Amino acid sequence: MASNLKLRTPQEAADKLGVSLRRVHQFLAEGRLGQRVGGVYVITDDDLRDFSRQPRHPGRPADKRAG
């Protein structure tokens, strides 16, 4: 039985999302994008679609130490 599941590389994900490869690696490490299977990350088109629907806030996050 053949599968139509298309896996994407981090570079392909970066291109589709319009972000840097480094940022995709951050999303992967944070668990916000894709899944880790064994020692590799797996990114599907569904992962990209779901991720792109999440609101993103541009710019640096606020300094948590300030307060």
GUGUKOL-969715 format. One record per residue: residue in one letter; chain; x, y, z of N, C-alpha, C in turn. Coordinates in nm, 2 decimals, always signed. Example, Ala and Ser with C-alpha at 12.3 -4.5 7.8 and 13.67 -1.06 7.14 Angstrom:
2
+----+----+--------+--------+--------+--------+--------+--------+--------+--------+--------+
: aa : ch :   n_px :   n_py :   n_pz :  ca_px :  ca_py :  ca_pz :   c_px :   c_py :   c_pz :
+----+----+--------+--------+--------+--------+--------+--------+--------+--------+--------+
:  A :  A :  +1.32 :  -0.57 :  +0.78 :  +1.23 :  -0.45 :  +0.78 :  +1.32 :  -0.33 :  +0.78 :
:  S :  A :  +1.28 :  -0.22 :  +0.71 :  +1.37 :  -0.11 :  +0.71 :  +1.29 :  +0.00 :  +0.79 :
+----+----+--------+--------+--------+--------+--------+--------+--------+--------+--------+
***
This chain:
67
+----+----+--------+--------+--------+--------+--------+--------+--------+--------+--------+
: aa : ch :   n_px :   n_py :   n_pz :  ca_px :  ca_py :  ca_pz :   c_px :   c_py :   c_pz :
+----+----+--------+--------+--------+--------+--------+--------+--------+--------+--------+
:  M :  A :  +0.08 :  -0.12 :  +0.00 :  +0.00 :  +0.00 :  +0.00 :  +0.09 :  +0.12 :  +0.00 :
:  A :  A :  +0.08 :  +0.21 :  -0.10 :  +0.16 :  +0.33 :  -0.11 :  +0.10 :  +0.44 :  -0.03 :
:  S :  A :  +0.18 :  +0.52 :  +0.03 :  +0.14 :  +0.64 :  +0.11 :  +0.16 :  +0.77 :  +0.03 :
:  N :  A :  +0.07 :  +0.86 :  +0.04 :  +0.08 :  +0.99 :  -0.02 :  +0.14 :  +1.09 :  +0.08 :
:  L :  A :  +0.19 :  +1.05 :  +0.19 :  +0.25 :  +1.14 :  +0.29 :  +0.38 :  +1.20 :  +0.23 :
:  K :  A :  +0.38 :  +1.33 :  +0.23 :  +0.50 :  +1.40 :  +0.18 :  +0.57 :  +1.46 :  +0.30 :
:  L :  A :  +0.70 :  +1.42 :  +0.32 :  +0.78 :  +1.48 :  +0.43 :  +0.86 :  +1.59 :  +0.37 :
:  R :  A :  +0.88 :  +1.70 :  +0.45 :  +0.95 :  +1.81 :  +0.41 :  +1.08 :  +1.83 :  +0.49 :
:  T :  A :  +1.18 :  +1.88 :  +0.43 :  +1.31 :  +1.91 :  +0.50 :  +1.29 :  +2.04 :  +0.58 :
:  P :  A :  +1.38 :  +2.06 :  +0.68 :  +1.37 :  +2.19 :  +0.74 :  +1.38 :  +2.31 :  +0.65 :
:  Q :  A :  +1.47 :  +2.30 :  +0.55 :  +1.49 :  +2.40 :  +0.45 :  +1.36 :  +2.43 :  +0.37 :
:  E :  A :  +1.29 :  +2.32 :  +0.33 :  +1.17 :  +2.34 :  +0.26 :  +1.06 :  +2.40 :  +0.35 :
:  A :  A :  +1.06 :  +2.36 :  +0.47 :  +0.97 :  +2.42 :  +0.57 :  +1.00 :  +2.57 :  +0.58 :
:  A :  A :  +1.12 :  +2.61 :  +0.59 :  +1.16 :  +2.75 :  +0.60 :  +1.11 :  +2.83 :  +0.48 :
:  D :  A :  +1.13 :  +2.77 :  +0.37 :  +1.09 :  +2.84 :  +0.24 :  +0.94 :  +2.86 :  +0.24 :
:  K :  A :  +0.87 :  +2.76 :  +0.28 :  +0.72 :  +2.76 :  +0.27 :  +0.67 :  +2.86 :  +0.38 :
:  L :  A :  +0.73 :  +2.87 :  +0.49 :  +0.68 :  +2.96 :  +0.60 :  +0.74 :  +3.10 :  +0.59 :
:  G :  A :  +0.84 :  +3.12 :  +0.51 :  +0.90 :  +3.25 :  +0.49 :  +0.98 :  +3.29 :  +0.61 :
:  V :  A :  +1.05 :  +3.19 :  +0.67 :  +1.14 :  +3.22 :  +0.78 :  +1.27 :  +3.16 :  +0.76 :
:  S :  A :  +1.37 :  +3.19 :  +0.84 :  +1.50 :  +3.13 :  +0.82 :  +1.51 :  +2.98 :  +0.87 :
:  L :  A :  +1.61 :  +2.92 :  +0.82 :  +1.63 :  +2.78 :  +0.85 :  +1.66 :  +2.77 :  +1.00 :
:  R :  A :  +1.73 :  +2.86 :  +1.06 :  +1.76 :  +2.86 :  +1.20 :  +1.63 :  +2.87 :  +1.28 :
:  R :  A :  +1.54 :  +2.95 :  +1.23 :  +1.41 :  +2.97 :  +1.31 :  +1.33 :  +2.84 :  +1.30 :
:  V :  A :  +1.33 :  +2.77 :  +1.19 :  +1.26 :  +2.64 :  +1.18 :  +1.32 :  +2.54 :  +1.28 :
:  H :  A :  +1.45 :  +2.54 :  +1.29 :  +1.52 :  +2.46 :  +1.39 :  +1.47 :  +2.49 :  +1.53 :
:  Q :  A :  +1.45 :  +2.62 :  +1.56 :  +1.40 :  +2.66 :  +1.69 :  +1.26 :  +2.61 :  +1.71 :
:  F :  A :  +1.18 :  +2.63 :  +1.61 :  +1.04 :  +2.58 :  +1.62 :  +1.04 :  +2.43 :  +1.65 :
:  L :  A :  +1.12 :  +2.35 :  +1.58 :  +1.13 :  +2.21 :  +1.60 :  +1.18 :  +2.18 :  +1.74 :
:  A :  A :  +1.28 :  +2.24 :  +1.79 :  +1.33 :  +2.22 :  +1.93 :  +1.23 :  +2.25 :  +2.03 :
:  E :  A :  +1.15 :  +2.35 :  +2.01 :  +1.04 :  +2.39 :  +2.10 :  +0.92 :  +2.30 :  +2.10 :
:  G :  A :  +0.91 :  +2.22 :  +2.00 :  +0.80 :  +2.13 :  +1.98 :  +0.68 :  +2.20 :  +1.92 :
:  R :  A :  +0.70 :  +2.31 :  +1.85 :  +0.59 :  +2.39 :  +1.79 :  +0.57 :  +2.34 :  +1.65 :
:  L :  A :  +0.66 :  +2.27 :  +1.59 :  +0.65 :  +2.23 :  +1.45 :  +0.70 :  +2.09 :  +1.44 :
:  G :  A :  +0.63 :  +2.01 :  +1.36 :  +0.68 :  +1.87 :  +1.33 :  +0.68 :  +1.78 :  +1.46 :
:  Q :  A :  +0.74 :  +1.67 :  +1.44 :  +0.76 :  +1.57 :  +1.54 :  +0.90 :  +1.51 :  +1.54 :
:  R :  A :  +0.94 :  +1.46 :  +1.65 :  +1.07 :  +1.40 :  +1.65 :  +1.05 :  +1.25 :  +1.65 :
:  V :  A :  +1.11 :  +1.18 :  +1.55 :  +1.09 :  +1.03 :  +1.54 :  +1.23 :  +0.98 :  +1.55 :
:  G :  A :  +1.26 :  +0.91 :  +1.65 :  +1.40 :  +0.86 :  +1.67 :  +1.49 :  +0.98 :  +1.69 :
:  G :  A :  +1.59 :  +0.99 :  +1.61 :  +1.68 :  +1.11 :  +1.62 :  +1.66 :  +1.21 :  +1.51 :
:  V :  A :  +1.55 :  +1.21 :  +1.44 :  +1.53 :  +1.30 :  +1.33 :  +1.39 :  +1.37 :  +1.35 :
:  Y :  A :  +1.38 :  +1.49 :  +1.29 :  +1.25 :  +1.56 :  +1.30 :  +1.18 :  +1.53 :  +1.17 :
:  V :  A :  +1.05 :  +1.51 :  +1.18 :  +0.96 :  +1.48 :  +1.06 :  +0.86 :  +1.60 :  +1.05 :
:  I :  A :  +0.86 :  +1.66 :  +0.93 :  +0.77 :  +1.77 :  +0.91 :  +0.68 :  +1.73 :  +0.79 :
:  T :  A :  +0.55 :  +1.73 :  +0.81 :  +0.46 :  +1.70 :  +0.70 :  +0.39 :  +1.83 :  +0.65 :
:  D :  A :  +0.32 :  +1.82 :  +0.54 :  +0.25 :  +1.93 :  +0.49 :  +0.14 :  +1.97 :  +0.58 :
:  D :  A :  +0.08 :  +1.88 :  +0.65 :  -0.02 :  +1.91 :  +0.75 :  +0.04 :  +1.99 :  +0.87 :
:  D :  A :  +0.16 :  +1.95 :  +0.91 :  +0.23 :  +2.03 :  +1.01 :  +0.25 :  +2.17 :  +0.97 :
:  L :  A :  +0.29 :  +2.19 :  +0.85 :  +0.31 :  +2.33 :  +0.80 :  +0.18 :  +2.41 :  +0.79 :
:  R :  A :  +0.07 :  +2.34 :  +0.75 :  -0.06 :  +2.41 :  +0.74 :  -0.11 :  +2.45 :  +0.88 :
:  D :  A :  -0.10 :  +2.35 :  +0.97 :  -0.14 :  +2.38 :  +1.11 :  -0.06 :  +2.49 :  +1.17 :
:  F :  A :  +0.07 :  +2.49 :  +1.15 :  +0.16 :  +2.59 :  +1.21 :  +0.13 :  +2.73 :  +1.15 :
:  S :  A :  +0.11 :  +2.73 :  +1.02 :  +0.09 :  +2.86 :  +0.96 :  -0.04 :  +2.93 :  +1.00 :
:  R :  A :  -0.13 :  +2.85 :  +1.05 :  -0.26 :  +2.90 :  +1.10 :  -0.25 :  +2.96 :  +1.24 :
:  Q :  A :  -0.14 :  +2.93 :  +1.32 :  -0.12 :  +2.98 :  +1.45 :  -0.07 :  +3.13 :  +1.44 :
:  P :  A :  -0.13 :  +3.21 :  +1.53 :  -0.08 :  +3.35 :  +1.53 :  +0.06 :  +3.36 :  +1.57 :
:  R :  A :  +0.14 :  +3.45 :  +1.49 :  +0.28 :  +3.47 :  +1.53 :  +0.29 :  +3.62 :  +1.55 :
:  H :  A :  +0.38 :  +3.65 :  +1.65 :  +0.40 :  +3.79 :  +1.69 :  +0.54 :  +3.82 :  +1.65 :
:  P :  A :  +0.56 :  +3.92 :  +1.55 :  +0.69 :  +3.95 :  +1.50 :  +0.77 :  +4.02 :  +1.61 :
:  G :  A :  +0.90 :  +4.02 :  +1.60 :  +0.99 :  +4.09 :  +1.69 :  +1.04 :  +4.00 :  +1.80 :
:  R :  A :  +1.13 :  +4.05 :  +1.88 :  +1.18 :  +3.98 :  +1.99 :  +1.08 :  +3.97 :  +2.11 :
:  P :  A :  +1.09 :  +3.85 :  +2.18 :  +1.00 :  +3.84 :  +2.29 :  +1.05 :  +3.94 :  +2.40 :
:  A :  A :  +0.95 :  +3.98 :  +2.49 :  +0.99 :  +4.07 :  +2.60 :  +1.09 :  +4.01 :  +2.69 :
:  D :  A :  +1.17 :  +4.09 :  +2.75 :  +1.27 :  +4.04 :  +2.84 :  +1.20 :  +4.00 :  +2.97 :
:  K :  A :  +1.21 :  +3.87 :  +3.01 :  +1.14 :  +3.82 :  +3.13 :  +1.20 :  +3.87 :  +3.26 :
:  R :  A :  +1.32 :  +3.92 :  +3.25 :  +1.39 :  +3.97 :  +3.37 :  +1.34 :  +4.11 :  +3.41 :
:  A :  A :  +1.29 :  +4.18 :  +3.31 :  +1.24 :  +4.32 :  +3.34 :  +1.11 :  +4.31 :  +3.42 :
:  G :  A :  +1.09 :  +4.40 :  +3.51 :  +0.97 :  +4.39 :  +3.57 :  +0.95 :  +4.47 :  +3.69 :
+----+----+--------+--------+--------+--------+--------+--------+--------+--------+--------+
***
